[in-house]
Amino acid sequence: MLDLRSKRVRRRLKCTTSELLDPDWQALASDGAPALSQSIGAVAAEVGYEALLAPSAAVRGTVTLVVFPGTLLAGSRLIPHGLRVR
């Protein structure tokens, strides 16, 4: 699991929470460019991460869970604890 809430992880990726939550991602998308979070997600799936957690740009103060079904390992399970689904 790649946890983009982690300051250590963001530092290694050389990005900030503000960049992940860039409110202008729709403008980027209309120009055909993916948002930073989408690019990170694509690479995470490509290198084999099963999922990622990231601060939500859509609903501030919440977390987004992204699962990459194509990279799930045999026997992997998703067991949420303390999560509220909106």
Buried (B, 14 or more C-beta within 10 A) or exposed (E): EBEBEEEEBBEEBEBEEEEBBBEEBEEBEEEEEEBBBBEBBEEBBEEEBBBBBBBBBEEEEEBBBBBBEEBEEEEEEEEEEEEEEE
